[in-house]
Amino acid sequence: MEENNNFFDDNHNPVENQTVPMSDVKILSRCGLYLSLMSLVVFASQYILMFILNKLDPKAQEADWYGVLLTLVGVVFVGLPVFYGLMKKIPDSETGEKKNVPVGKFLGYFIICVGCTYAANYIGSFISAFLAFMMGVNFTNPLENFVYASDMTLLLIYGVIIAPIAEELIFRKILLDKLRRFGDLPAILLSGIAFGIFHFNLSQFFYAAVLGILFAYITIRTNRIIYSILLHMMINFMGLGFVPLLASDNNVLGAVFVLIWIFGSMTAGSLLVIFNTKNILLYRPIKPLVRRKDYVINPGSIIFIVLGVGIMLLSLVGAGM
């Protein structure tokens, strides 16, 4: 029986510090597992902080900084570093040359992202409301509750500046860099859907997944994360600041402008997608690295999906009680 020359030298002595390359299926499984672990440590850190704050001040949860602080600590100070540390064990994929995006094309990306966000948000809200009705609970959107309960200045600082940077680093840098070896389409879909699941809110899942897919495509085509960060910031600003401000205090003119903006962006975004379909580029390996079912049917991915779906359903029930 021949000995493997990768692990023995010419004198048949064991070679130290040799590592076995990680299989492609194991890479997929590890990505799902590490997403699950990151999510769990985010929740754990938030519950620990909640316990500490409530012990120090029983009325702390009524403060307008409470929700923002929990999210900031959980995602940015705990989740991101933990995920980065875990994912370092997985080899990066090869990437291409960095490319710049002209201003006009970038604005086109923005309109497409905004239009798709509104369309997917309506779909998510409808499905959430339908499931809540079938489950016999009142439907409320947890994101709206979070926004209205938070200080607007803190919310904008976190939601428009900090969160987009942290989330893009997690999903369009750390995660996407590991998945690109499987080809553009699998990497885009997997990272986008993972981004949707990570919101752990059925109402947000659909538009977050769609945005994640669009951001991943733009990142892959440009090999730059700065564009997805900027788009993420702009979209969050529209959703958290600009649109709510116009529609507040029964401002009829502002409400009309908001409706024009929403349906106008959906129409313009749809037309831009249709007219540019032929320009979509998706590269793939010469030979598939894994079977199609391996993208989802692996231990790590199954754990993350079950965790995400379970929390979404629990939050739907909890929000309606």
NULO-21331 format. One record per residue (C-alpha): x, y, z; residue number from 1. Coordinates in nm, 4 decimals. Example, Ala and Ser with C-alpha at 12.3 -4.5 7.8 and 13.67 -1.06 7.14 Angstrom:
2
- 1.2300:-0.4500:0.7800:1
- 1.3670:-0.1060:0.7140:2
***
This chain:
321
- 0.0000:0.0000:0.0000:1
- 0.1512:0.3333:-0.1062:2
- 0.1968:0.6104:0.1427:3
- 0.0620:0.9554:0.0659:4
- 0.3616:1.1703:-0.0260:5
- 0.1800:1.4789:0.0954:6
- 0.2209:1.3591:0.4531:7
- 0.5605:1.1812:0.4380:8
- 0.9049:1.2983:0.3260:9
- 1.1474:1.1003:0.1059:10
- 1.2663:0.8987:0.4066:11
- 0.9086:0.8029:0.4959:12
- 0.9113:1.0200:0.8072:13
- 0.5880:1.2017:0.8951:14
- 0.5841:1.5659:0.7835:15
- 0.4666:1.7966:1.0621:16
- 0.2272:2.0908:1.0283:17
- 0.0584:1.9498:0.7169:18
- -0.3096:2.0317:0.6984:19
- -0.5752:1.8521:0.4970:20
- -0.7508:2.0943:0.2545:21
- -1.1075:2.1670:0.3593:22
- -1.3602:1.9992:0.1309:23
- -1.6098:2.2149:-0.0571:24
- -1.9103:2.0641:0.1202:25
- -1.7423:2.1233:0.4538:26
- -1.6840:2.4883:0.3575:27
- -2.0571:2.5300:0.2952:28
- -2.1414:2.3553:0.6202:29
- -1.8940:2.5622:0.8186:30
- -2.0387:2.8852:0.6762:31
- -2.3865:2.7860:0.7936:32
- -2.2584:2.6679:1.1300:33
- -2.0606:2.9866:1.1934:34
- -2.3601:3.2006:1.0938:35
- -2.5604:3.0073:1.3527:36
- -2.2959:3.0521:1.6205:37
- -2.2704:3.4234:1.5460:38
- -2.6481:3.4577:1.5753:39
- -2.6544:3.2735:1.9049:40
- -2.3771:3.4843:2.0593:41
- -2.5573:3.7980:1.9403:42
- -2.8750:3.6879:2.1181:43
- -2.6831:3.5751:2.4267:44
- -2.4952:3.9047:2.4556:45
- -2.8190:4.0994:2.4180:46
- -2.9942:3.8985:2.6894:47
- -2.6968:3.9403:2.9224:48
- -2.6964:4.3143:2.8608:49
- -3.0732:4.3280:2.9096:50
- -3.0352:4.1501:3.2434:51
- -2.7613:4.3921:3.3565:52
- -2.9503:4.7038:3.2465:53
- -3.2756:4.5901:3.4037:54
- -3.0958:4.5186:3.7306:55
- -2.9383:4.8633:3.7291:56
- -3.2610:5.0362:3.6279:57
- -3.5932:4.8448:3.6021:58
- -3.7243:5.1174:3.3692:59
- -3.4266:5.1003:3.1337:60
- -3.6231:4.9073:2.8695:61
- -3.8560:5.2052:2.8343:62
- -3.5681:5.4369:2.7361:63
- -3.5396:5.5409:2.3716:64
- -3.1740:5.4298:2.3571:65
- -3.2422:5.0794:2.4895:66
- -3.3124:4.8945:2.1635:67
- -3.0348:5.0686:1.9716:68
- -2.7804:4.9857:2.2416:69
- -2.8787:4.6172:2.2482:70
- -2.8494:4.5904:1.8702:71
- -2.5210:4.7813:1.8592:72
- -2.3560:4.5667:2.1245:73
- -2.4933:4.2391:1.9933:74
- -2.4169:4.2796:1.6229:75
- -2.1195:4.5155:1.6093:76
- -1.9216:4.4545:1.9281:77
- -1.9923:4.0812:1.9644:78
- -2.1321:3.9256:1.6465:79
- -1.8928:4.0760:1.3906:80
- -1.5679:3.9942:1.5795:81
- -1.6859:3.6412:1.6607:82
- -1.7869:3.5726:1.3004:83
- -1.4579:3.7112:1.1687:84
- -1.2607:3.4914:1.4071:85
- -1.4542:3.1786:1.3113:86
- -1.4488:3.2393:0.9365:87
- -1.0706:3.2901:0.9331:88
- -1.0475:2.9098:0.9435:89
- -1.2024:2.8898:0.5945:90
- -0.9814:2.9716:0.2927:91
- -1.0772:3.2748:0.0831:92
- -1.1829:3.2475:-0.2801:93
- -0.9933:3.4113:-0.5629:94
- -1.1222:3.7535:-0.6663:95
- -1.0727:3.9622:-0.9760:96
- -0.9632:4.3152:-1.0514:97
- -1.1244:4.6018:-0.8615:98
- -1.3508:4.8145:-1.0804:99
- -1.5066:5.1576:-1.0404:100
- -1.8747:5.2305:-1.1041:101
- -1.9707:5.5511:-1.2923:102
- -2.2075:5.7844:-1.1082:103
- -2.4941:5.7259:-1.3500:104
- -2.4679:5.3492:-1.3194:105
- -2.4471:5.3752:-0.9408:106
- -2.7680:5.5799:-0.9321:107
- -2.9272:5.3124:-1.1505:108
- -2.8238:5.0514:-0.8957:109
- -2.9799:5.2660:-0.6251:110
- -3.3159:5.2933:-0.8030:111
- -3.3195:4.9176:-0.8663:112
- -3.2396:4.8459:-0.5012:113
- -3.5052:5.0874:-0.3740:114
- -3.7724:4.9576:-0.6098:115
- -3.6974:4.5939:-0.5250:116
- -3.6957:4.6789:-0.1535:117
- -4.0470:4.8245:-0.1629:118
- -4.1841:4.5421:-0.3771:119
- -4.0321:4.2709:-0.1557:120
- -4.1455:4.4572:0.1570:121
- -4.5082:4.4457:0.0410:122
- -4.4738:4.0734:-0.0284:123
- -4.3176:4.0106:0.3136:124
- -4.5811:4.2148:0.4953:125
- -4.8631:4.0352:0.3130:126
- -4.7234:3.6896:0.3924:127
- -4.6576:3.7851:0.7548:128
- -5.0105:3.9231:0.7940:129
- -5.1587:3.6111:0.6326:130
- -4.9629:3.3763:0.8621:131
- -5.0562:3.5859:1.1654:132
- -5.4211:3.5601:1.0627:133
- -5.3941:3.1819:1.0194:134
- -5.2251:3.1535:1.3598:135
- -5.4916:3.3684:1.5220:136
- -5.2612:3.6501:1.6347:137
- -5.2568:4.0221:1.5605:138
- -4.9904:4.1198:1.3080:139
- -4.7440:4.3916:1.4017:140
- -4.4112:4.4699:1.2393:141
- -4.1278:4.4400:1.4985:142
- -3.9130:4.6787:1.2943:143
- -4.1759:4.9518:1.3160:144
- -4.2017:4.9006:1.6914:145
- -3.8233:4.9252:1.7183:146
- -3.8097:5.2434:1.5078:147
- -4.0902:5.4248:1.6903:148
- -3.9493:5.3332:2.0329:149
- -3.5978:5.4607:1.9537:150
- -3.4440:5.8054:1.9653:151
- -3.4323:5.9285:1.6052:152
- -3.0785:6.0657:1.6262:153
- -2.9374:5.7430:1.7720:154
- -3.1406:5.5388:1.5278:155
- -3.0033:5.7280:1.2289:156
- -2.6445:5.7073:1.3541:157
- -2.6730:5.3339:1.4009:158
- -2.9056:5.2472:1.1131:159
- -2.7534:5.4716:0.8474:160
- -2.3829:5.4578:0.9370:161
- -2.2855:5.1779:1.1754:162
- -2.5205:4.8934:1.0770:163
- -2.4543:4.9130:0.7000:164
- -2.0788:4.8925:0.7553:165
- -2.1023:4.6024:1.0006:166
- -2.3556:4.4048:0.7964:167
- -2.1719:4.4548:0.4684:168
- -1.8478:4.3354:0.6281:169
- -2.0244:4.0239:0.7559:170
- -2.2178:3.9277:0.4430:171
- -2.0518:4.0966:0.1429:172
- -1.6941:4.0653:0.2635:173
- -1.6318:3.7829:0.5114:174
- -1.9043:3.5424:0.3943:175
- -1.8989:3.6256:0.0230:176
- -1.5204:3.5857:0.0051:177
- -1.5601:3.2237:0.1166:178
- -1.8487:3.1432:-0.1200:179
- -1.7223:3.2903:-0.4465:180
- -1.5296:2.9706:-0.5296:181
- -1.8653:2.8037:-0.6046:182
- -1.9495:3.0506:-0.8815:183
- -2.1309:3.3832:-0.8922:184
- -2.4897:3.2585:-0.8751:185
- -2.4522:3.0256:-0.5733:186
- -2.2435:3.2844:-0.3874:187
- -2.4949:3.5610:-0.4569:188
- -2.8013:3.3570:-0.3619:189
- -2.6496:3.1982:-0.0512:190
- -2.5130:3.5227:0.0915:191
- -2.8342:3.7094:0.0075:192
- -3.0660:3.4530:0.1657:193
- -2.8374:3.4299:0.4692:194
- -2.8655:3.8078:0.5050:195
- -3.2439:3.7788:0.4980:196
- -3.2495:3.5009:0.7565:197
- -3.0139:3.6939:0.9845:198
- -3.2835:3.9590:1.0358:199
- -3.4925:3.6879:1.2083:200
- -3.8115:3.8682:1.1126:201
- -4.0423:3.7372:0.8413:202
- -4.1500:4.0892:0.7431:203
- -3.7876:4.1858:0.6817:204
- -3.6686:3.8535:0.5397:205
- -3.7935:3.9091:0.1853:206
- -3.6614:4.2583:0.1209:207
- -3.3391:4.1905:0.3123:208
- -3.2771:3.8776:0.1030:209
- -3.3467:4.0686:-0.2201:210
- -3.1167:4.3510:-0.1153:211
- -2.8526:4.0996:-0.0102:212
- -2.8667:3.9399:-0.3553:213
- -2.8352:4.2777:-0.5301:214
- -2.5525:4.3933:-0.3021:215
- -2.3677:4.0642:-0.3545:216
- -2.3959:4.0943:-0.7327:217
- -2.2628:4.4502:-0.7285:218
- -1.9774:4.3498:-0.4965:219
- -1.8781:4.0558:-0.7157:220
- -1.8870:4.2591:-1.0357:221
- -1.6776:4.5426:-0.8875:222
- -1.4688:4.3499:-0.6317:223
- -1.5282:4.6479:-0.4028:224
- -1.7399:4.6516:-0.0884:225
- -1.7653:5.0307:-0.0765:226
- -2.0544:5.0385:-0.3250:227
- -2.2738:4.7999:-0.1285:228
- -2.1969:4.9962:0.1893:229
- -2.2989:5.3256:0.0265:230
- -2.6157:5.1758:-0.1225:231
- -2.7028:5.0195:0.2129:232
- -2.6559:5.3560:0.3853:233
- -2.8687:5.5400:0.1295:234
- -3.1535:5.2886:0.1448:235
- -3.1540:5.2856:0.5244:236
- -3.1596:5.6647:0.5273:237
- -3.4624:5.6662:0.2986:238
- -3.6420:5.4082:0.5127:239
- -3.5478:5.5371:0.8577:240
- -3.5189:5.9110:0.8044:241
- -3.6394:6.0713:0.4835:242
- -3.9659:5.8855:0.4161:243
- -4.0890:5.8795:0.7811:244
- -4.0122:6.2503:0.8112:245
- -4.2167:6.3381:0.5031:246
- -4.5095:6.1205:0.6079:247
- -4.5192:6.2394:0.9707:248
- -4.7697:6.4749:1.1381:249
- -5.0427:6.4130:0.8779:250
- -4.8418:6.5911:0.6115:251
- -5.0652:6.5341:0.3088:252
- -4.8187:6.6765:0.0572:253
- -4.5389:6.4691:0.2069:254
- -4.7527:6.1551:0.2011:255
- -4.8332:6.2133:-0.1672:256
- -4.4636:6.2557:-0.2437:257
- -4.3870:5.9332:-0.0571:258
- -4.6435:5.7411:-0.2617:259
- -4.5015:5.8847:-0.5839:260
- -4.1495:5.7911:-0.4693:261
- -4.2470:5.4351:-0.3726:262
- -4.4423:5.3435:-0.6852:263
- -4.2170:5.5494:-0.9101:264
- -3.9055:5.3725:-0.7859:265
- -4.0723:5.0305:-0.8221:266
- -4.1673:5.1125:-1.1813:267
- -3.8305:5.2649:-1.2735:268
- -3.6397:4.9860:-1.0973:269
- -3.8382:4.7184:-1.2813:270
- -3.7731:4.8855:-1.6173:271
- -3.4020:4.9159:-1.5452:272
- -3.3829:4.5453:-1.4594:273
- -3.5738:4.4467:-1.7754:274
- -3.3653:4.6663:-2.0052:275
- -3.0370:4.5496:-1.8507:276
- -3.1082:4.1766:-1.8202:277
- -2.8748:4.1019:-2.1115:278
- -2.5914:4.2813:-1.9297:279
- -2.6062:4.0549:-1.6232:280
- -2.2828:3.8558:-1.5960:281
- -2.2617:3.5391:-1.3897:282
- -1.9404:3.3384:-1.3994:283
- -1.9198:2.9778:-1.2835:284
- -1.6465:2.7184:-1.2364:285
- -1.5628:2.4962:-1.5325:286
- -1.6802:2.2012:-1.3239:287
- -1.9328:2.2306:-1.0359:288
- -1.7582:2.1889:-0.7015:289
- -2.0580:2.0328:-0.5257:290
- -2.3974:1.8877:-0.6089:291
- -2.6874:2.1338:-0.6103:292
- -2.8461:1.9828:-0.3013:293
- -2.5188:2.0259:-0.1093:294
- -2.5700:2.4019:-0.1001:295
- -2.8601:2.3536:0.1428:296
- -2.8496:1.9897:0.2541:297
- -2.5476:2.0041:0.4819:298
- -2.5371:2.0140:0.8636:299
- -2.4357:2.3784:0.9049:300
- -2.6870:2.5197:0.6569:301
- -2.9691:2.3106:0.8017:302
- -2.8913:2.4360:1.1528:303
- -2.8946:2.7990:1.0367:304
- -3.2178:2.7588:0.8396:305
- -3.3968:2.5828:1.1259:306
- -3.2724:2.8457:1.3712:307
- -3.3833:3.1303:1.1450:308
- -3.7268:2.9928:1.0591:309
- -3.7911:2.8988:1.4216:310
- -3.7095:3.2462:1.5518:311
- -3.9138:3.4102:1.2741:312
- -4.2215:3.2107:1.3717:313
- -4.1680:3.2758:1.7421:314
- -4.1236:3.6488:1.6803:315
- -4.4391:3.6513:1.4687:316
- -4.6365:3.4958:1.7533:317
- -4.4679:3.7142:2.0167:318
- -4.5261:4.0342:1.8219:319
- -4.8956:3.9564:1.7901:320
- -4.9554:3.8839:2.1581:321
***
